Amino acid sequence: MRADSNKNEALPIAEAAQKLPNPPCVHTVRRWIKDGVRGRRLEGNLIGGRWYVTGEALEKFICATPTAINSHHRRPPSISEAQAREINREFGL
């Protein structure tokens, strides 16, 4: 997410996904909310039939599951926690 974004602003999951490096598809973000990754779920709210997430929730999820940003490619995880922190710094998370 960009540094100028309000971390508490609710974003539709399609918009939130586009703020990540190597953006996952909407279905992947929805799966992160419903099923989670390695026991951790992305906090999301269903409002009027659409899922929304906050920048803060996305930041917590990515920090807690650094492999999540690569897991949507169905390949073995290739990102370390240090690399995830660097990506987070780069994108203002």
C-alpha angles and dihedrals in degrees: 000000000000121000091239092059120106105242092211096051113112111234129189107253092246090058093043091051091055090059092062125086110258091012116231121220121264091254090059093052090047088051089051088056098043104033105014129206121272092345097313125106131202109241110241139162126220107219121174092342094308128103119235132186133186125231088243092055091047091049092050092048095048092046092048094046109029090173091061093085090058100033094081089071092065093234130118113283111270104177127089126211089253090054090048090052090050091051090048091052091047092053096040096250 
